[in-house]
Amino acid sequence: MTEAHFVNHTHWDREWYFTTEDAQVLSDQLFSDVLKELEAHPAVNFTLDGQASIVDEYCAMHPEAPARIRKLVARGQLFIGPWYTQTDAMIPDAESIIRNLVIGILDTRRQYGQPMMIGYLPDTFGFNAQLPMLLNQVGIHDFIFWRGTNFKRQMNSVYFKWQGLGNNRVYAANFPFGYYTGQIAVDSKKDLKSFVENRLDQGIDFEAEHGNNDPVLVPSGIDQMNIVHNLEDTLAKVNQYSHNHVFISSYPAFMNTLRQRTDLPSYQGELRLPTYSRVHRTIGSVRSQFKRDNFQLEQLILKRVEPLIVIAQRCGIDLSTGVALRLWKKLLECQPHDTLGGSISDNVAEDVAHRFKEGFEIAEGLENYAKKRIAQRLDLTPHQLLVFNLTPRPFAGYKDVLILASSKRLHFAPKYKATIIASEKVAKREHIMQQTTKGFEFKDEPAYYKLTVRLWCQFDGLGYQVIAFDEKAARALPEFKSVSGETIKNNTWQVTFKNGQFSAKAADKTYANVLSILDSGNDGDTYDYSPLRGDSEKSLPLTGELTHQQVGETDQLILKGTWQLPKTLADRTAAKPELMAVPYTLSLSLKAGSPVLDGKLVVDNQAYDHRLRLQLRTGFKTDAALAKIQGGFHETKNLPIAADWEKEFVEKPVNLYDFDKIVGMHNQRHGLFLMAKGMKEYELLDGSVAVTLMATTGQLGKPNLLWRPGRASGDTTSIGHVMTPTPLAEELGENTFEFGLTATGKVDELALAKTAERWLEPSVGYQLQTLNLFINRLDNKLWPLEFDEGLPAIKATETFLQFDPSVTISALYPAYTVDHAVVLRLANQSAKAIDVTQLLKAGWLAANALEEVCEDQTKLQIGAYDMVTLIRKG
């Protein structure tokens, strides 16, 4: 007889083929019933799916509910959190995953009581190898999940200790048969004997046998399913038929028993094998625009908005964390596994796109507010630019700043090496209304220019400087001019286009045909790419019009051409296919002093159901790729796949992997790496890495795919369901993919991570001008203020934080729980521990991500592939 901890729960997708509003209609009824049932049965408990956001939405409809919820949480009957939303675990930035936990835990504590401190992700499509480290940042040491295990290949137990790339660990409990192992539906109640014999006992026995486990965990619930009524009586009847002992328990109670065991096996690595359930290994490229939007919004928050708020507060500008928290929540609502993965209906996709839009608006508004108020405090004129450095590290390089001026004859001091890299003339407008001291008058508004000016700047650390210019130059600033030749170069790179191929030389090594574009048909759906039977992947020709342009210390090649691609899947195998013209522009650019070759590919997609990939040819004779993931680097190889793989797996365990920002190859002497802005999936080919740009499709779920045989994912072929077209997932129209290449000598993971950090540093500037009050959307409504005379004095150049750690900076932001304090999070993305005790001597306090200060403040090391959080007041 096995002891079985029975946990009643509901799994709550915020959206899927139904919208968030649909889900709230369901929660209004279901959550109300849960509260009523728990209050009537004090011995019963319920888990509300580990995410606080759904409770917040319910309480917004029921103002009386928080008081009831607090009582139930305090009694151990209702379990909420720790997440704000149940995150995808492969695509978001490490900082997004941490902030999801921080916001979820702090919100739950403030509104409802103690959250469930378990990394509970019952339906997520696989897990990155660093999730134990990320959970440990907030003091979580337990993890419960379903998908991604293979007991024969990995740990031979449903319960184990899972170790990150470094020394971080969690106790892990797996649901081998899903979070509905013990689901007692209404029909099951009518025939409990059959339910126990054919389902429940089989699940309990499997868990007991895989790892010699006693007790075991039995989750009881499914998507949007209500609480089991009269659970005590129901389990009493269950035990009459079971050869096991089933009793009411909770996830924390079970994990407490698990932590007492000394015989658990250990496992290190990602959890993405599709053995007992699908993990959708190729979902990283579905609805690629969402992945790029997610990346862009993450970077906007982390590298622009939050550091700007820190600077603004140091300048006496009153900016609270409330709006920034609202911004984070908009982003986190876009990061659950179905949502960010893209396995949603178009109706839901429109909602997601709108949330991203709202997130960008909040972020841009916060940035606009901070910059203009600082400019107003400095009393700047239209001929003074405010230029920021938003990292504590020293900076020497180029910043691109938008300037509005009546002409291009701008004059800057020579040290700024000013050039125009983009320009647009705005025509004169006649009879424009203007309010004057005489009332409303009508005048002509003169023409002006929008100019993006590139300036060489130096900063000591986090801060700003004011750069003056005038419009009295004898001639216009230099602009891009076409020059002869097919080669661009700087002190690191030399890139040549010849005979339809790009070759590159860097770090004393030449890379022939270094970049190419691959295309193939996609017979898959919004869950997975799958090859089309009878089709093969082809390299697209790089032909067209090549332009070589130079200005100042910037050198670029621009190739414009048109591909002819089959219009539909049927055309890919037809004798006379219909072809669609797909225009593209590929730009490669170099700046003096930069180790990165900047790339941008713009594709006007007009073809349906296909996959585009960017192939990076290294020529290295190695069978491994090196990729950065959340908080570290790991090596991947192409694992053998048996011809009869369907006997072991429910989808083909293809050698496609997810990465975070950096992927490439290296040998003992050289390395070549691609850095990506929002592309997430790669495959190791012979001497090259293929990074997926987009995989388009017109169906939510399709059955009998080559790589995923059998039923359709998304329930579209289940009884009573319908096929769900997704024309928006075809991603027709303009798609922009930005990337960079960096070449190394012998690979140093920390140096590589810092190169990517530097590459992603933004150019942020501001001009207090009146030619166009809508260039920055809020300028027209940010009226001049009478600033308090007691505010701290600020000068034309300020540095507020200055240090240059040997590790990467994950985040810098105002503290959530400590007034007038700043949080700094550092990431050691290498296999060696790094000492950062000097920061403690500089006034920083070591803490966890929840801003709870550590006892030992005498020394501080960041372990291998680990992170630390520091906090400082003032």
N, C-alpha and C positions, 0 to 999 in steps of 0.2 A: 504493500500500500504506500502510495506517494502522497505527501502533503502538498496540496495545491492552493496557492494564494490566488484567490479570485478577485479581480479588480474590474469594477463596472465603470465604463467610460463612454464618451462619444468622440468620434473623430470628426473634426469640423473643418472641412475645406472652406475657406472664405469665399472662394469662387472656383469655377471649373467650367462646365458647360452651362451652369447657372451663375448669376451675378451675385455680388456682395449684398445687393438689396434683396434678392431672392433669399439668401441665407439668413438675413435679419428677420424676414417674415417667419422663417422656420424657427429661429432662435427665440423669437417672442413667445411662441407657444411651448417649445421644448424646455427652455431654461426655466420658465415659470413652473412647469410641471416638476422639474428636478428639485427646485427649492421646496416646493410643497411636499414632495415625497421624502426628502431628507428631514424636514422639520417633523414629519409624522413618524419617522423611523430613526431614532437616534443611533442605532447600531449600524446603520448603513452609511456608506460614503460614495463619492462620485468624483471622477476626474474630468475636468472641462478642457481636455486636449492640450494642456501645457502652454496656452497662449493667452495673454491678458487682453489683447485687442478685442476679441469677441465678447469678453465680459464687459468691457467699456461700452461697446455698441449696444449691448442689452441694457445696461444701466442708463444709457442716454434715453431709452424708451421707458424705463421704469425707475424714476428718481428714488422710489422707496427701497429699491433692491439692495444698494450697498450695505445698509445696516443689517439686513438679513444675511447677506453674503459674509460679512465680517464675523457674525456669530458662528456660522457654519464652518468657516475657515478656522476659527479659533478652537472649535470643538473637534477638528480633524475629520470633518465630514465632507468638506468640499476642497478640492485641490486645484489650484490655479497657478499659471506660470510654469517655468521662469521666463519663457520667451514673450516678446511683444507679439510677433507673428511667428508661426512655425517656418523657419528659414529653409531655403534650399541650402545644401551643404557643400556644393561644388563650385558655384558661380560667384557668389558675393565676395567682396573683399574681406579679409580677416577682420578689419575694423568694423565692417557692417555686422558681422556675426557677433562680435563682442558687444557692440552697441545695442543690438537686438536684445541681448541678455541683460545688459545694464539697465536699459529703459524698461524692459518688462519687469525686472526684479524691483527696481525702485518704485515704479508706478504701483505694482501690486502691494508692496509694503505700505505705501502711503494711503491707498484706497481700500484695500481688502484684508490685509494681514500678511502673514508669512507665506511666501510663494513656495511651491514645490521645487526644491533645489535638485532637480534631475534634468539632465539633457535629454528631454523626451521628444523624439522625432519619429513617430510611428509609421509614416508613409513616405518619407523623403527618398528620392531616387539616388541613393548612394552617398558616401561620406568621404570627404578628403582626409588624408592621413594625419592632418594636424588638428582635427577636431578635439582630441583630448587636451591639447595645449590651450585651445581657445576656451573650452569649458573651465579649465583650471583657473583662468584669469579672474573669474568671478567666484571662485571657491566651490565649483561644482565638480564632484568626483564620481558621479554615477551617470550612466548613459543607457537609455532604453530605445530600441529601434526594431525594425523589421527587415528591410531589404539589404542585400549586398554580401551575405555570407556564403561560404562553402565549407562545410565541416570537414570534408575529406582533404581539402587543399590548405585550409587555414588554421583552425584551432580545435576541431573535433569536439566542440562543446557549444551549447547554446549560451553558456555563461563563461565569461573570460575576462582577463585584464587586458585592456587595449592601451597600447603605448604609442604616443606621438613620435615624431622623428627624433626628438630628444628624450628627456627623462620624464615628461609629463604622462600621467596615466589616469584612466578612469576604469571603474568596474562596469562591465557591459553585460546587458541582458538582451537577448535576441528573441523575437517572436518568429519562430521558423514557419508557422502557418498563418502569420499575419496578426493584426491587432483584433481580429474577430475570431480567434481560436475558440473562445468560450461564449460566443454570441448567443444569447437566449432570446430569440425573436418570439413573437406571439405564437407562431405556428409550432416552434420548439416546445413552448410551454404545454401545448396540447398533447405532445407525445414525448415526454422527457426521457422515457426509457430508450427510445430510438436515438434521441439526441445524444445521450450519454454514451451509448454503445458505439454509434457510428461516427461520432465526432469528438466529443469532449474527452473521453478516455483515451482515444487514439492520439490526440494532441498531448495529453499529459504523459502518456507512455513514451512518446517520441522525445520529449524534452528530458525525461528522466534517463532514457537510454543514451542520449548524446551528451556524455560527460558525467555519467553516474551521479545525476542530480536529484537531490531530495532535501528541501522542497523545490517546487517549480512554480513558475508564474503563468497565470492564465488570464489574459485580457478578455473582457467581454464587452463588445461594442462594435459599431461600424459607423460609416459615414452618416452623420445627422440622425443617429438613432437615439431614442429616448432612454431614460433610466429604466432598469428592470424593476417593475413594481413588486412589492411584497417579496423582496429578495431573500429575506431570512427563511420564509416558508418554502420558497422555490428551491433554495440550496438544500434544505432538509430533505425534500423529495429527491433531488439529484443524488444525494448521498445514499439513498435507498437503492439506487441502481448502479452506482459507481463502485469499482473495486479500489478507488482512491478516496482520499478524504479532501473534500473541497470546502473552503471556508472563506468568509468575507475578509478581504485584506486591502492593502493599498500599495502603490508603487514604492513609497518610502519604506514601508514596513518590510517589503520583500528585499529591497536593496540593503537594508540593515542586516538581514540574515546572510546575504551574499558576501558582505564585507567581512563576515566572521570566518569565511572559508580560507584555508591555506593551500588548497589543492587545485586552484583554478589555473588553466593554461594561460599563456600570454600570447598576444598577437601584435605585430607592428606593421602598419601599411594601410592603404585605403580599403574601404569596404564597398566594392562595386561589381561583385561577381553575380551574374543573373542565374543562380542555381535553382532556388525555390520560388523566386518571384522576379519579375522584370525590374531592371534598374534603368533602362533606357539610356544606354551608354552613348548614344549619339544625339541626345536632346540638347547638348551644348551649342548646337548651331541652328536650332529651330527658332523662328521669329528672331532673327539675328539683330534686328533693330532694337528690340527690348534689351538684349545683352549690351549693346553699345550705349543705349540710353542709360542703363543702370550704371555702367562704368563711368560715363560722363557725369552723372549726378553724384556718384560717390566722390569722384575727384573734385567736383565743384564744392562739395561740403568740406571735404577733408583738407584740401590744399588752397582753398580760397576763402570760403565763408567763415569757417571757425577761426583760422588765424587772424582774419580781418576783425572779427569780433574782439579777439584778445587785444589787438592793437587799438581798436576804437575805445575799449574800456580804459586802456592806459592813457588815452587822450581825453578822458573825462566824458566820453560819449555814452549815454545811458542805453545800453543794449542788453536786454535780458536774455536768458536761455530759453524762454518760453516759445518764441517763434522758431528758434533753431530746433527745439524738440519736436515741434509740429512738422518741420521739414524732415527730420529723421523718420518720423512716423509715416509720412507720405512715401518715403523711399522703402521703408520696411514693409509696407502694405503691397509693394511691388515685388517682394522677394520670396514669398512662399514657393514651394517646389513646382506646383502646376503653373503658377503665374509667371515666374521668371523663366521656368523651363519653356513655356509657350504652349503647353498642352491644354489649351482653352478654346472656347468658341470665339468667333469674331465679335459677338456681342460683348463678351467679357474683355476681349482685346481692346475694344474701344474704350472701356472703362480704365484699363491699365494705362493706355496711352494718355488718357486725360489725367490720371494721377501723376504720371511722369511730368506732364505739362505743368501741373500745379506745383510739383516739386521744383522744377526749374524756375517758375515764377517767384516762389518764396526765396529761393537761393539768390536769384538775381536781385530781388528787392532788398534783401539784407545787405548784399554787397553794395548796392546803389546807396542805401542809407548810410552805411559806415563811411564810404568814400566821400560822399558829399558833405557830411557833417564835419569830417576832419578838414576837408578843403575850406569849409566855411569858418572853422575855428582858426585856420591859418590865414584867413582873409586873402585867398589867392585870386589872381587876375586870370583872364582867359589866356594869357601868355605864360602861365606857369603850370607845369604838369606835376601831378602827384603820382610818383611811381613807387611801388611797393616791392619788398622782398618778404615773402610769406613763409620763410623757414628760418630757424635760428642759425643755420649755417651761413658762413660767409659766401658771397656770390660775386663772380666776375664773369660777365657775359652779356648777351643781348636780351633786351626786353622790347616787346612790340606794343606800342601805345597808339590808341585812336585819338586823332587830333582833328578838330574842325577849324578851318582857317579860310580866309578870303582868297588866298593864293597858295601856290606851292613854293613860294620864295621864302622858305623858313630858314632862320639862322639859329644854329645851336653852337655852343662851344665845341671846338675841334675834338675834345676828348670823347664826345659821345658818338662820333663816327656815324652821324645821322644819315639814313637813307629812307626812301619811300618804297615800301614793298606792296602796297595796294592803294588805289585811289579811285574816287568816284566824285564827279562834279554834280552838284545839285543846282538846278536851274533857278534863275531869278523868278520871284513871284510878285505880281503886281496887285495893288489895292488890298493890302493885308491890314487887318484891323489891329490897332495898337492902343492900349489904354495909357493916357498921359495925364498930366495935371490939369489939362484943359478938357478932359473927357476922352471919348473914343475918337481916334483919328485914323485915317487910312493912308498908308505909305507903301512904297515898294520895298520888298525884301530882297537884298542883293543875292547873287549867286555865291556859293561857297563850295569848299571841297571837304569830303571825308577822307582823311589820309591815315593810313596805318604806317607809322614811322618806327623804324628799328633803331634802337639806341644802345650803345655800349654803356653798361652801368656796373658800378661796384658797390657792394653793401657789406657791412661788418656782420650783420645778423638780421633778426626779425625787426622790421621797421620800414621806414619810407624815406624818400628824399624828394625835394622840390627841384625840378629842372626848368630853367627859364629858356625862352626862345623869343624871337621877334619875327616879323614878316618884312624885313628890310634887306634881305639878301639880294645880291645883284642877279642871281640866277636861281632857278628852282633846285630843290634838293635832288640828288641823283635818284633815278628810278630804274627798274629792270629794263635792260636792253638786250635784244637778241644779238648773239655773237656766233661766230663760226665755230665748228668743232663739235665733236660728239663725246667729249670727256669733261667731267667735273672733278675737282679735287680740293682737298684741304690738307692740313698737316697730318691727318690720320688716314683718309680715304682717297682712292682714285677710282672712279667709276666710268666705264665706257660703254656706249651702245653701238653695236656693230652687227650687221647681218641678222637683225631681229633678236639679238640677245644682249643682255646686260652682263658685263664682267666687272669684277671689283677686286681691288688690291688693298689690303690693310694688314697691319702687323706682320709685314714681310711675307704675306701669303696671298696668292691669287686665287680667286673663286670664279671659275668659268660658269657662264649661264646661271648666274646666282639666283635670279628670280624668274619664275614663270607662273602662269595661271592655268589651273586644271578645271575641267568641266565634265560633269556626268549627270545622267538622269537620276531623279530621286523618286522612287516608287513608294517612298515611305509616307509618313503622316506627321502630325504635330508632336508626336512622341519620339520618332526615330527616323533617321535617314535609312534607306534600304536601296541597294542597287536595283536597277531595272534589268530584268532578264533579257539577255540578248544585247545589252548595251555595254560599253566600256568607257573608262575615263580617258579623256583626251587633253593634250596640252594645246592651249589656244595660241594662235599666232600673235606675236607682238610686232605688228606692222602698222604703219600710219605715218602721221606727220610728227617729226621730232623737232622740238625747239630747245635751243640752248640759251639760257638767260643768265645774266650776271648783274649784280649791283653791290657796290662796296665789297664786303667780305662774304657775300652769299652767292652761291653758284648752283644752278639747278637745270635739270633736264626734264622736259615735259613731252610725253608721248601721247598723242591723240589718235585713236583708231576706232574701228567698228568690227565686232565679231558677228558672225552669222551663226545663230544657234537654233536648233530645232524648237519649234513653238511649243509643242506638247510632248508628253511621253510617247504617244502613238507615232509622232513624227521621228522619234529617235530610232525606230526600227522599221520605218516605212521605206519603200523603194524610192518614192519621190516625196521627200519630206517638205513640209512648209517651214521655211526659215524666217527668223525674225532678226532684224538689225539691232544689235546691242552695243551702243556707243560706250566708250570708256576713255578715261584720262588717267594716265599713270605718271606721277610726279616724283622725282627723287631730288633731294636738296641737301646741300652741305653749307654749314656756317664755320667760319674760322674758329679754331679752338674747340670745336665740338667733336667728341668721339662717336657721335651717332649720325648715321645716314638716315635722314628723315624721308619717309615714303607716304604717299597718299594715292589711293586708287578710288576713282569715282566711276561707278557703273550705273548706267541707265537701263535697268533690267526690264526686258520685254519678253522674256521666255518664262515658261511655266515649269514647275516640278523639276528643278535641277539643283545641283550643288556646285558652288565655286570654291576653289581652294587656292591659296597662295603657297607655292612650293619654294622653299629655301634650300638651295643646293650647296652643301658644304664640301663634298668630296671626301670627307673623313671616312676612313675604314674602321668604323665602329658600329656595334649593334645596339647602341644605347643613345637615348636622348636625355638631356638634363632640363628639367622644367621647374620653375618656381611655382609653388602652391601657397596657400595661406600661411605665411610665417615660416617658410623654409624652402629648400630645394630637394627634389628627389629624382632618382634616375628611373627611367622606364625602358623596357625592352619588349620586342614583339614576342609574346608567348606563343608556343605551338597551339594550334586549334585542330582538334581531331576531326576527321571527315564525318564522323557520326556524332558531332557535338550535341545534337538534339537529344541524345540519350541522357546527357548530364545537365544541360542548360535549357532554360525556357526562351532565351534569345541568344543569338550568336555572341560569344564573348570577344567581340572584335577589339583589335588593338588600337582603339581610339581613346585618348585620354584628355582630361581637362587640365588647363594650366592657368596661372594667374600672372599676367603681364610679360613673362619671359619664358622662352623655350628655344632650344638650339642643340648643337652637338659640339663635341670637342675631342681632342686627343691629348697627348702629353705636352704638346708645344703650343697648340692653337685652339681657339674656340670661335664659333660664329653663332650669334644669337639674334632672334627676332623679338622685339618688344612690341606688344600689341595694345591698342586702345579698345578693349571690349571684345576682341575675338578670344574664344575660350577653348577651342578644341583642336587637337593635333594628332597626326599619325606619323610614325617613323617609317620612312621609305628608304630605299637603298641609297645611303649617303646623303639623305635629305630629310627635311621635316615639311610635312604638308599641313598648313594651318587653315581650318575651314573658315571661309568668309561668310557664306550663307548657304542654307539648304531649304529650298522653298517647297511648299506643298499646298494642296487645295482641300485636304480632308483632315478632320480632327483625329479620327482613328480608322485604320484600314486592316482587314484580316489578311492572313496568309502571305506575309511579306517574306522575301528571300532570307533576310536576317532575323525575322521574328515571325515564325510560323504560327498558325492557329488563330485564336480569337483576336478581334481588334482590341487594342487598348482604348480606353475612354468609353467602354461599354456600348459603342455604337452598333455592334452586332448582337447585343444581348436582347432577350425577349422584351418586346415593348419599347425598345429604343430605336432610334433612326440614325442613318448616316448624316453627318454634320459637315457640310461644305465650309471651308475656311479660305475664301478668296483673299482676305487680307494677308494670310500667311504666304502668299505667293510673292509678296514684297516687290511688286512692280514699281517702276520709277527709279528715281535716283537713290543710290545707296553709297555711302562714303565709308571707306575703311582706312584708318590711319595706323601706321606702324613705323618702327625704326629698326635699323640693324646696328649692332655693335660687335666689333671683332676684338678678341683678346689674345694674349699670350696664354700661358698656363692658367687655367681657370681658377679664379678666386671668387667664391660665392658672395662674400660680403661686398667686394668691389663691384660685382655684377649687379647686385641689388641696389647699391648706391648710384650706379650709373642710371638705372631705370628711375630711381627717385628723382635724380637731377633732371632727367629728360622730361619728367612729368610736372616739373615746377612751372607754374603758370606765369604769364605776363599779365600784371594787373596795374592799371593806371587810371587816372581820372583828370579830366579838364573841366573846370568850373566855367562853362560857356553859356551863351544865350542864343546861338545861331539855331540850335535844334534841341528843344527841351524833352524830346522823346527818344533821343539816342540812348539815354538811360531812362527807363520807363517811369520812374518815380520822381525824376528831377522837377517836373512841372508842379508837383504837390509838396515838395520839401522846401517850405518857405524858410527864409532866414530866421535864425533864433537869436534871442538875447541870452548869450551864454553866461552862466554864473561866474562872477568874478573870482570866486574861490576855487575854480578848477585848476588843475596843475598846468603850469606853463608848458607849451610845446614849441619846438623850434622847427626850422625848415628841413632839418635832417635829424632823425631820431632812430636809435637802436634800442629795442626794449629787451631782447633776449639774444645772447650770443654764446653759442657753443657749437662744436663740430664733432659729434660722437662718431665712433668707428662703426656703429650699427645704424640701422635705418630708423627714421622717425615715422611711426605709424599714425600718430595724431597729436595735435596741440589744440586745446579747446578750454573754454571756461568751465570750471567745475560745476557739477549738478547739485552737490550737497553742501558745499563750503562756499560761503560768500567771498567774493574778491579773491578767488584762487584760480590757478591755472593747472590743468592736467596735461601731462606729457607722457606719451606711451612710446616705448622704444622696442624694436624687434631685432633680435640677433638671428639673422638668417644664414647661420653657418654652424658647422659641427663643433666649434670650439667655444668654450665659455669666455665671456668678455667682462672685464671688471669696469664698472662705471661708478665706483665709490666717490669719484671727484664731484659728481652731481650732488651727493649728500652733503659734501663740504661746502657746496655753493648754495645751500639753503633748501634743496629739494628734499621731500620726505618720500620714502618708499611706501607704496600702498598696493592694494589690489584694484581691479578695474571698477569696483563699487566705491572707491575712494575711502576705504577703510584702512587706516594707517597701520603699518607693520610695527611690531615691537622692536625689532633689531634695526637700528638706524646707524650702525657703526661701519658696515660694509655692504656692498651690493654688487652681485654678479648676475649677469644675464646668462642663463644656461644655454646649452646648444639648442638651436631652433626653438627659442623661448622668447617671451616678452616680459617687460616690467612696466609698471605704472608708477609715475611720480606725481607729486602734487606740491604746489608752492603758493603761499599767500603773498599778496602785494605785487 
